[in-house]
Amino acid sequence: MTVVLRDAMTFLSKDIDPIVGAISYEKPLSADTPVTIKTDSKTVTVAAKQIKLSMFKLDNKLFGFIFKSTLYHSGDSKEDFSKWNQGTKQMLGRELKPGFLEVRP
């Protein structure tokens, strides 16, 4: 099953700006799973283990993260969501859009 996260901020290195775009991968996610990052101008495919951090909105209440080839989500309090939303807004100049989608083969 393909997982698509439509608006993610993905860091591949601490020395370069994040790539902002849709990411997709086949379940289950592991260190060697290929992850495709698509922006308006380019497409990059990397192994999940190459992602330092990816942040995305799962919905209007939760943020999701890929860190060390593992999926995580923020706490479900309004305060947690507000902090992550404000932080990503400061980095990007806009809020991330919610956009989690599972596509069956």
C-alpha positions, 0 to 999 in steps of 0.5 A, a space after each residue: 500500500 502506498 502512503 502519500 503525505 501531500 505537504 511535508 517539510 523534509 530535511 536530508 542534511 543539517 547543512 541544506 534547506 529542507 525540501 518541501 513537497 509531497 512524499 510517498 512510500 510503500 508500507 511498511 516503512 523501514 530504513 531501506 524503504 525508498 521515499 519519493 519527494 516531489 516538488 513543483 520543480 524536481 523529484 528526489 528518491 532517497 532511502 528512508 534512513 537518509 531522511 534526518 527529519 520529515 514533518 507534516 500535518 496528518 489532519 487539523 489536530 496532529 502533526 506527523 514525523 519521520 525520524 530515524 526511519 520511524 513514524 511518530 505523531 505529536 501529542 493530541 493537545 491543542 497546545 502541542 499542535 499550536 507549537 508545531 504549527 507556529 514553528 513550521 509557519 516560521 520556517 516556511 512562511 506559511 502553514 503546512 497543509 493537512 494531507 495524509 492519504 493511503 492508496 491501495 495498489 
